[in-house]
Every structure is written in structure tokens, then in C-alpha cells.
Amino acid sequence: MTSALSRSEKRYLLFIMTPALILLMSFTGPFYGWNAIVVPINELFGDADPETGWPGVISGGLILCSVFIGATLYNRVKRNSKHFLRLLIALHVSGYFLAAWSCSIRSYGLLVFSATYLGATQGTLYMHLFSGYLEWFRRWGKIGLGSGIIGCVIGLWPALHSLLAEDILAAIGLTRFLMGEALMVLGLAVAGSFFWRAASSLAGDSVKPVHIAWSSIVSERQFWLYEFFLLCFLLPGFGFKIVMQVVMFTTYGVTAATASFVAAAFLLSYALARLIFGYLSDRIPPRTVFLYLCAGQVACLLAAGLLIRMGGDTFLTFVILMCAVGALFAAGKCLWAVGVLWLWGPRHYVQLMGPSLFAFSAAGFIGPVSLNAALRGGDQADNLEHWLLFGAGLLLYCFFIMLRLKPHPSASH
């Protein structure tokens, strides 16, 4: 594909827009790094077992689950102005003050509401940044690279959050921690917004999106097949994303510092894999990339399940396998939009990105809740082994679903 970007536009994209994206994406630190505060939330709300209690996991799952709400609304409210971007930032950041208030007065109902609100506003903000940044790369003919850069940034912020959260929480407490996060995100994101530029301001190639009625979307078998693929593909990875530190506590009895380090390593591998596979997806057919990602996760989840059965001194090997699962899961999550573009083409992919996030939301809730439920059972090691093997089965099923998917006849237009 011939690039529709001039040399100066490419320089602006790489050296101005990308640093701005890094600042704007700072909200993903506390959002995807929620694992760091699962146990503190459980402790604050008086759960009998802070390590496997429900308040922290339910709130984290609701945040991920509610992303679909905001992403679905996005096409109805989107504007290209910087004022609209700053409004989205302010709306999202206010959710952390709500969460802090819920912790201050110990209101579980308000915590549930603030988690749902955080997820919905994050979905709208995420779609605005993701679709806007990706449109630049689509015009360049490198949509995979753009998706990989975004994915890398989304992994780096939570990794930093997981690494630093424990010491800061110990010093200032959960309520002030949440308010501090809100102020940090607000400052960084507003600074980044000054350099953000909508792709609609570019000259050259522009594909006008074609609106598809919801009745047409939900009646199309391939849409649901892709949704089911994403749900099964993402469920194990999302489980570890939120409950990773709890798994370390309950299975290997590590310290909080070690659990934080493991969570950071998981998210760092997550970030690097997104960048690498995003780059490769511009050179390798999307189906082939997804098949490799499925096969790799099956192997890692099966091996991790065997390690749990063996017991003994398997901590380091288990962590390496989980980091590999995180990397492969993240790569596929990052390529979700590439898959939408591959299946439905440039005229439809912007509208279909929002509805396809339903699978993200469902996996983001079911994964953590099911893993936490497994860890609450009588024989935690045995239950975790079964959960890992079930996850391997889901990924094997994904392999065969991907073989059946093929581009829509309109995708080439």
C-alpha cells in the first residue's frame, strides 16, 4: 500500500504525536494495574480473606466489563476537537475521586458504581485515542505498528504502577493513593492533549466510513464468531492480569514486594510483545499471527498446569510461563483492531471496533472472577491446575475458530 502521509507528517506522528500518546495513555497505569490494589481494597472493606476476597476482584472486573459501554457510545458522541478530548480526560479522572470517596466512607455500593463509571469513561477515552492514532498509521499502511505502539504504552504504564504501588500505598493509604493517581493522570494527559492532532486534518487518502445498522451487525454470523474467538482468547490472560498478585500469594506464599515485581514483569512482557507482534502483523497475514499466538498460549497454560501438579520449587518457571502467557495474550489483544480491519475492511472497521469490545468486557469480568473463585476453593493448587487446563482448552478452540474466519466480501473495497 502506498503511504498517504508526507515525510513531515510521519515525523510529526513519530516524534510529536507518539510522546503525546504516552502522556495521554497514563490513565492505563491505574486502570490496568488494578491488581496492585485488589488486596488493599479487600482489607479496607473487611473481607474475611483479603487475598481471595471479592471486593477488589469484582471492582477490577467491573472496570474491564464496563469498557464496552463507553466504546459503544463513542461513535454517537465523538468530536475531533481538543476540548472534547480534555472533557473525556476530566470525566475519566473524576472516577478515581469517586473510588477514593467510596474507600473513605467504606461504601461498597459506591465502589461498584465508581468502578463501572471508570470503565465506561475509559472505554470512550480509549476509543478516541486508539481510533485517532491508528488512523494515522492506516494511512501510512502500517496499522499493525501503530497498534503495537499503543499496546506497548498500555503495558508500560501498568508495569510501572505495579512496581511502585506497594510502597506508596504503605506510605499514604488507599484513599490518598487513588486521589494521587487521579491528579497524576490529569496533569500528564492534559499536557499530552496540547500536541494531539486528529487524522481528519490530514490531506490525502481518506476512506469514508460506511455506517452499518446494529440489526445488520448482530445478525452476521462472522461477527459473533470473531467475538467468541476474542472472548476465549482473552479470558485466561485477563484472569491473570487482575489476580496475578493473588495467585503468587496463595500458591507460592511470596511477599508483597515479590508479588509486585512478578506483576510488573508480567506487564512488561505484555508491553514488549505488543510492540513486536504489532510490527510483524504488517508483514505476516493476521490469521497466521493469531494461530501462532493461540498455539503458544496452549503450550504455556498446559505446562503451567503440570507445574502446579508437580509442586516443589517451581516458582521461577511458573512466573516465566505466566509472563509468556501475558505476552501472547497481549499481542492478540493488541491485534484486535488489525483483525477487524482484515475481516471487514477500512470502511467498516471504525464502527465495528466498539461493538467488538463486548468480548473484551465479558472476558475482563469472567476471567478474574473465575480465577478468584478457583483460588477460594479447599484445594487451591488443584483448582488452579484445573483452571489452567480449562484455559488451554479455550485457546485450542480459538485455534480452530481462527481457521474458519475469512474476510468479508466488502473488506477489499
N, C-alpha and C positions, 0 to 999 in steps of 0.2 A: 504494500500500500504506500502511495506517495504521501509524504508528510504535508499537511496543510499549514504547518507552523513555520514562520520565518525564523532565521537564526536568532534574532533579538528576542523573539517570543520564547524560544527554547531556553535561552539564557535566563529570561525572567522567570520562567517556570521552575527551573532547577535552582536558581540562586536567590530568588526573592519569594516566590510562592511556596517552595518547599520548606524553608525556615519558618515562614508564616504558618504553614500547616502544622509544623512541630509544636509551635506555641498554642495554636488553636486546639490541637488534639490533647492538650494537657488534661482535659476532663476525663480521658480514658484511664488515667492513673488510679484515682479512687474508684472509678466505675468498674473497671476490670480487675482492679486489685482488691476487691471487696473481701477476698479470702483472708486478708490480714486482720479484718475486724470482726470476723464471724464469732470467734471465741469471746472477745470483749463484749459484744452485743449480748451473747448468751449469759455472760456473767452479770451484766447490768440488769437484765430482765429476770434474773433469778431462776434460770433454768436449773433443774436438779443436776444435770450433767453438762457443764459448759462446753466440753469437747464435742459432744454429738447432739447438742440441743437444737431446737427448731428455730428460734427467732432469727439467728444470724443467717442460717441457710435459707429460710423462707424469704427473708428480705432480699438476700442476694439473688435468689431465683426469680422473685417478682421484678427486680430491676431488669434482668435479662428478658423476662417474659413480656414486659410492657414495651419493649423497644418496637414491637410490631405496631402498636397503637400510633406512636409518633411517626413512624416510617410510612404508614398508610395515609395519615393525614397530610403528609408533606406536599404531595402534588396539588392539594387543594389550597394550600396557604403560601407556597413558595414565592419568594421575591428575590431579585438579584442584587438589591441594594445592600450596602454595608450596614445601614441602620437595621435591616431585618436580621442580619447575622448577629449583630450585637444584642438585639432583642432575644434571639434564641439562646445566646450565651447567658443573659441575665435570668431568663426563665429557668434554665437548667440549674444554674448555680443556686437559685433560691431553694431548690430541692434539698440541698445539703444543710441549709439552715433549718428547714422543716425536720430533717432527720435528727439534727442536733437538738432541736426542741423536744422531739419525741423521746430522746435519750435523757434529756434534762428532767422531764416530768414522768418518765418511765411509762409512756403510753404506747402499748403495743399496737393499738389501732392506728395511731398517728404514724408509727414506724412503717406499718404496712402501706398506708396511704402515701407517705413520702417516698417509699421505695418504688411504688407504682408510678408516681409522678416523675421521679428521677429517670425511670426507664423510658417513659413516654417522651419527655423533653429531650432525652439523649437520642432517641430514635429520629426525631425531627432534625436536631443539630447534626447528627452523624450523616443523615441522608443529604443534607445541604452541602456539607464539606466533601463527602465521598463522591457524590454525583458531579459536583462542580470541578473538583480536582481531576477526576477520571475523564471528564470531557476534554480537558486539555490533552491528555495522553491519547485519547481515542483519535483526536485529530492528528496527532503525531504518528499514529499507527503503533503505539506501544502501550496498550491498555493494561497488559499484564504487569509491566514495570511500574506503572502508576499505582495499580492495586497493591503490588508488593511493597512499595514505599509507604503507602498508608498503613498497611498491615505491620510493617516493621515499627513504625512510630507507635502504633497501638500496643505493641508488645513491650517496647522500651519503657514507656511511662509506668505501666503497672509493675514491671520488674523493679524499677526504682522505688515505687510505692511500697511494695512488699519488703524490700530490703531495709527501708528506713522507718516503716510504720511502728515497729515494736518499741524502739527507743523513744520515739516521740509520744506514743500513747502512754508509756510509763511515766513520762515527764509531765504531760498536761491533761491526760484523761481523754475519754472518748468524745465527750461533748465539744470541748475546745478543739480537739483534733478535727472533727467534721467541719467546724466553722473555719478553722485554719485552711483546710483543703478548699473550701468554697472561695475564700479570699485569694488563695494562690491561683486557682483556675481562672477566676475573674480577671486578675491582673494580667496573666500570661495570654489568655485568649483575646482580651480586648486589644492588647498590644499587637497580636498577630492579625487582627481584623483590619488594621490600617493598610496592610500590604496585600490583602486578598483581592483578587480580580476575577470576576465572573467570565467564563468562557464565551458568553454571549457577546462580549465586547470585542472578540477576535474577528478578523476578516477571514475570508477563505471558506474552506469546507464546513458546511453545517448541515446536518441531517435533521430535518424537521420531524419531531416525534409524532407518531400516529396514536391517537387515543383509542384504547380498547375498552369496551364496556365490561363491567365486572361480571355480567352474566356470561360473556364470552370467555373470560379468564377462568372462572370456576367450572365451566363445562368442558374445558380442554383437558383431556386425559394426561397429556405430556406435562402440563403444569403441575398436576398433583404427583406425577411420578418423580419429577425433579424435587418437589417439596419433600416427598417421602425419602428420597435419596439424601437430601440435606439433613433431615431430622435424624436418620440413622447414623449418618456420617459424623454429626456434631455431638451427639448425645454423650458418648464416653468422655470426650475432651472437655466439654462444658462441666461435666461432673467433677473432674479433677481441677478444673480452673477455679471453682469456688471452694472445694472441700480438700484441696491438696494439703494444706497445713494440718487439717484434722486427721487425714489419713496418716500423716507422719507421727502425730501424737498417739493415735490409738493402735497403730500397727507396730511401730518401732520405738515408741516411748522416748522420742528425741526431745531436746529442749526447745523452747520457743525461738531462740536465736537460730538453731539449726533448721527448724521448720521454715522460718522466714527466708533463710538462704536457699533452701530447696525450692520454695515457691518462686523466688527471684530467678533461679536457674531455669525452672520450667518456663517462665515467661520470657526469659532471654532467648532460649532456644526457639520459642514461639515466634519471637520477633525476627530472628535471622532467617528462619525457614520461610517466612512470608516473603522476604526480600528476594531470596534465592529462587524460590519457585515462581514468584511473580515474573522475574526476569526470564526464566526458562519457558513460561507459558506463551511468550510471544514467539517462541521458536519451535515448540513442541505442541501438537494438537491437544486441546483441553481434555478430550476423552483419555488420551494416553497418560497425561499427568494425573488425572483423578484415579485411574486404575492403579498406578504405582502408589499413590497415597493410601488407597484402600488396602492394598496388599501389605504395605509396610505397617499400618496400624494393626491389622490382623496378627501379624507375626509378633509385634511388640506386646500386645494385650495377652496373647497366648503365653508368651514367655514370662510375663509378669505374673500371670495366674499360677504357673508352675513354681515360680519363686516363692509365692505365698505358701504353697503346699509344702515346699522343702523346709521353710523356716530357717533358723540359724542366722548366720551373719551375711545377709543378702541385701542389706540396706543400700549400699552404693550401687549395686547392679540394678536394684529396683528403681532407684532415682534416675539412673541413666535411661532405663526403659521408659519411664514416665516422661522424661524430657523429650525422648524420641516421639512418643505419642503426642505430646504437646506440639512438637514441631510439625508433624504430619497433619494433625488436626488443624493447626493454624494455617498451614499452607492451603488446605482445601477451603477453609473459611474465607481466606483472602481471595481465592479464585471464584467465589460465588458469583460475583458480577461478570467475570470472564465467561462463566458457564451460561449466564443469562444472555449475554451478547452472542455467544456461539449458537445457542438454541433458537433465539428469536430475532437476532439482528439489531442493528443500530436504531431502527425506527421504533422499536418496542421496548428496548431493554431498560430505559429510564423509568418507564411506568411500572414495569414488572419487577424491578428491584425491590420496591416497597412491599408488594404482596408476597414475594418470595421470602421475606424476613419472618413470615409466620413460622417457618421451620426453625429459624434461629431462636425465636421466642419459646417455642414448645420445648426444644432441646435444652435451652438455657434454664428452664424450670424443672423438667423431668430429670435431667442428668444429675444436678446437685441433690435434689430431694431423694431420688432413688439410691444414690451412693450413701447419703447420710442415713437413710433407713437401713441399709445393709450394715453400716457400722454400729448401729444401735442394737443389733441382734445379740443373742447369747454368745455365739462363736464368731467373733468379728473376723478372724482370719479366714474361716471357711466361707463366710458370707461375702467377703471381699473377693475371694477367689472366684466364686460363682458370678459376681457382678462383672469381673474382668472377662470371664469366658463368654458371658452374655454379650458384652460389648464387642468381643471378637466376632461373634456370630452376626451381629448387626453390620459390622464392617464388611464381612464376607458377602452378606446380602447386598450391600451397596455396590460391591464389585459387579454383580450380575445386573443390577438396575442400570448402572452406567453403560453396560454393553448394549442395552436396549434403547437408550436415549439417542435421538438423532435430530439435527437441525430442522426447524420448521420450514416449510416451503418458502415462506416470506422472508426468511433470515438473510438471504443473499441480496435482497432489494434495498 
